[in-house]
Amino acid sequence: MKVYSFEKLVVWQESVELVKDLYRITKEFPSEEKFGLISQ
């Protein structure tokens, strides 16, 4: 049985892309919206 680094897992790679997309999207939000999201 091979042991792989977690960075090679597809789920890891896709989650990194999801986070990048979320940062790109929320970067354009108004500051009051960002505050509302951060406080949650």
KALIN-V860668 format. One record per backbone hydrogen bond with DSSP energy under -1.0 kcal/mol. NH is the residue of the N-H (numbers start at 0). CO is the residue of the C=O. If there is no record, write none. Layout:
# KALIN-V860668
nh=NH co=CO
nh=NH co=CO
This chain:
# KALIN-V860668
nh=7 co=4
nh=8 co=5
nh=12 co=8
nh=13 co=9
nh=14 co=10
nh=15 co=11
nh=16 co=12
nh=17 co=13
nh=18 co=14
nh=19 co=15
nh=20 co=16
nh=21 co=17
nh=22 co=18
nh=23 co=19
nh=24 co=20
nh=25 co=21
nh=26 co=22
nh=27 co=24
nh=28 co=25
nh=33 co=29
nh=34 co=30
nh=35 co=31
nh=36 co=32
nh=37 co=33
nh=38 co=34
